[in-house]
Amino acid sequence: MHGRPRLTGVVAAGLGLVLVVALATAFAWWRGRPVDVAVPDGGADPVCAQLARALPATVRDRPRTPTTADSAAVAAWGRDGVIWRCGVADPGPTTDECVGVDGVDWVRRPLRDGSAFTSYGRSPAVEVLVPRVAGHPEPLVLPDFSAVVRGLPQTRECTQ
């Protein structure tokens, strides 16, 4: 009679340990999975590689996350976070909203789940995809990226 409760306790403890290890392994796998990001057509521009060296280590307290693309033209922060794409198509003249942040003009295009901001009047053009996060206005991530893009020569400005 005394042997059975001990055996049940040992089995329960063993199963609990297996569950904890399995959950920890699954979380580590999920966290380490690269973010799927497509390299833009102009991503091979050598300027994109130069800009990539100046990208921040964190954005909105989210660490840099690996991407599926082996290219300096793309970067991501957080699992569902911010994405950087260098070498995208220049937005050209547009009636879309333009936001000036720290000396860089960004054209904002609303998306279903956030916004896309594309640098305006600089080459190569850079796109920053920002998910909608409750309580955080999307343009708040742009100062980190304006600091990187600001060094590119400006050929046009937004006029509003």
Secondary structure, 3 states (H helix, E strand, C coil): CCHHHHHHHHHHHHHHHHHHHHHHHHHHHHHHCCECCCCCCCCCCHHHHHHHCCCCCEECCEEEECECCCCCCEEEECCCCEEEEEEECCCCCCCCCEEEECCEEEEEEEECCEEEEEECCECCEEEEEEECECCECHHHHHHHHHHHHCCCCECCCCCC
